[in-house]
Amino acid sequence: MFGVYDNIGILGNWEAHPKDLIVWVKGFRGNELQRLMRKKRMVGDRMMTQDKHDMEKRICFLYGHFNRFGKHR
């Protein structure tokens, strides 16, 4: 799993442990659309209104983008 926890080293100077990551990022390998859909599924009902709206707008944009320019298009 090379590169999975690089954000801890880059952003946190290796002071944080992977177990301290937020739950929808732990051991996750995927693109931004998959990450946002996973976040929405896990904590979407507890999000603030504006944050949830912004996240859903981003999901809508990325969904259209991957349908036009995706790897399997």
Buried (B, 14 or more C-beta within 10 A) or exposed (E): EEEEBEEBEEEEEEEBEEEEBEEBBEEEEEEEBEBBBBBBEEBBEEBEEEEBEEBBEEBEEBBEEBEEEEEEE
